[in-house]
């Protein structure tokens, strides 16, 4: 009910804050070719931690069986986003920015879908 809605809003806010690091003037990670490259990499780190947390919660029986398709979808999108990041990064920012942006947006939606199944079960997702 209401508690789940609040937790979804809370997670969405935290995720948005984490993903909007590009709005701040933060130094890019060492080795990043652009600020966008650095921000995308950070997003992948946060998404990986969220997926790992979801997999652990699922294995421990803290998430319903119905959450498995959302977890699998997030893993699939993560792999695609990571591939798009490699294309962008390896080209030194010359190609793939639009595709990477789309994959990052889709990945964010996929992670949010996992949390919709049972937000209280997922804890300890570090935000960088």
N, C-alpha and C positions, 0 to 999 in steps of 0.2 A: 503494500500500500504506500502510504505517505513516506515511510522510512526509506523504502527502496527508491522512490522518486528523489528524495533528498540526497541519497548517496550517489545516485546517477548524476545529479546536478553537481555534487561535490567533485566527483571524479572528472566530469567533463571540464569543470573549471580548472582543476589541477592539470589535466592534460593540455588544455588550451594554453595555460600559463607556460607549461613546459615546451610546447610546440611553438609558442610565439616568442621564443628567445631571440628570434631574428629581429623583433621590434626594438630590442635593447641594443645598445652599442657595446657588445661584448666582443672580445678578441676571438678570432677564429681559432680552432684547434691547430696545434702544430701539424703541418703537413696538409692542411686543407687548402684547396685551390681558390676557394671563395668563401665568403660568409655563409652563403646558401649551402655549400658543400659541408661546412662544419655543422650547420643547423640540421641538415638532413641526417648526418651521421649521429648527432645527439638524439634525434627522433628515433632512429633505428635502435640505439642503445636502450631507450626507455621502452620501446615496443617489445624488444627482445625480453627485457625483464618482466613485462606484463604477461607475455606469452608463457614464459617459464613459470611464473606464479600461477597462471591459470592451469597449466599442465599439472603442477604439483597439487593444486587444490582438487582438480578432477581425479587424479590418482588416489588422493586421500578420501574421496567420497564427499568432498565439500561442495561440489558442483553437481547439478543434476545431469543425467545422461543426455538430456536434450541440449546441453551446452557443447557437446563434442563437435557438432558441425561448425559452430561458431569458432571454436578453437582451431579446428583444421583449416577453416577459411582464413583466419588470421595468420596462421603459419604460411599458407600458400601466398597470401598477399605480402607478407614480410619478405619471403624469398624473392618475389618479383621486385619489391621496392629495393631490396639490397642489390639485386642485379642492375636495376636502373641507376642506383647510386654509383656502382662501379663504373658504368658507362660514362656517367657525368664526371666522376672524379678522374678516371683514367684519361679522359679527353681534355683534362685541365679546364673543364667548364665550357668547352667549345660546343658540345652536343648533349642533348638529353635533358635539359632543364625542365621543359614542359612535361615530359613523360615522368620524370622524377617527382615533380609537384603533384601530378595526378596520383601516382602510387602512394605518396606520403598521405594525401587526403584519404585515399581508400583504406590505407593501413589504419589511420586514426579511427575511421568508422568501424573497421573490423574489430579493433581492440574494444571500442565502446560497446559493440554487440556482445562480446564476452561478458562484460560487466553487467549488462542488462539481465543476464541469466541469474546472477546472484552476487551483487556487489559486495556484501559483507564477507564473503568467502575469500576474497582476494585482498591480501594485505602485504605490506612490505615491498611494494613496487617503488624502487628508488627513482627519484626525479633528479636529473642532472642539471 
